[in-house]
Amino acid sequence: MIEIHGDGGKGANWTQGCVALRNDDMDLLFKYASKGTPVTIIGSTLTLEEFFSSSEK
């Protein structure tokens, strides 16, 4: 199972396939999505803050 969780930004591949976000990015993600929200993982050069601020316009 692939999960999104905190404690990311360690600069190493330690998640065994999960998406590890920095804890402050997890806080931002929970502002916009709740448990059970469907997620599609795509590549992006934007930070979460940049992505969410650009989608609010």
N, C-alpha and C positions, 0 to 999 in steps of 0.2 A: 504494500500500500504506500502510495506517495502522499506525503503530508507537507503542509506549510507550517513552519515553526520558527521560533526566535533563536537567539544565540548565533546568528550568522555573522559574516564579516571576519571570519578567522583566517581567511587566506589559504584555506586547505580544503581538500575534498574529504569531508568526514561524515556526510549526511546519508550515505548509502542510497542516494537517489532522491531524497527529499529536497524541498526548496527551503533553505535556511535564510531568513531575513534578519537584519539587525533588529534589535528589540524595539527601537523607536519606529521602525518601518512596520513592525507588527501592530503597534498601537494605531498607526495611521490606517493600516488595512482594516482593522476592526471597526474604525470609524465609518467605513464605507460598506463593509460586508459582515454578515453575521454567520454563525455556525450553520452549516447546511447550504450555504450559497454555492451554486455550481461555479467551478473555476476552470478556465482554459489557460494553460501556461504557454506563453509565446515569448520570443526574445524581444528585448527592447533596449535602446540606448538611454532611455529616460529613467530617472529615479522615480520612485512611487510618488513623491511630492510633485514633481514636474508633470507626471502623467495625470494625476488627479486634478491638479490646478488647470491643466490645459483642457480637460474634459468638462470642466464646470463653465467654460465660456460659451 
